[in-house]
Amino acid sequence: MYFYHNRMFHPCLHGILAVTVKGDLLPCPYMKREVLGNLKDPEVINMVFETRLIDRYWRMTLSNVEGCRECGFRYGCMDCRAVESQLTGKIDGKALCPHDKIFKGNNYIA
């Protein structure tokens, strides 16, 4: 079930929308720099959903992430964009990969 879901949606971000104490809408509680809008703006919900602004996050499959595009495990992987963006400085960056530590090309690493 998750495999097919992850072909179209991000495994962690899809369906998530966080609101800060100040009313900022975030795609994830830990992505504090990715503000989608503020609840003080009466049009914020229209902006986020009708213009599909949220899809930048919800539909970010791992096929759109550097280092994951060619990986055969990308649709079965759990990925945290908040951690990765913190480590790489990019929403589509990739620094952590358990698969890379296990398998490099045709050589297994102990």
Summary of the structure (lengths in Angstrom):
residues: 110
radius of gyration: 15.9
end to end distance: 31.1
largest distance: 55.9
contacts: 282
relative contact order: 0.17
helix: 29%
strand: 10%
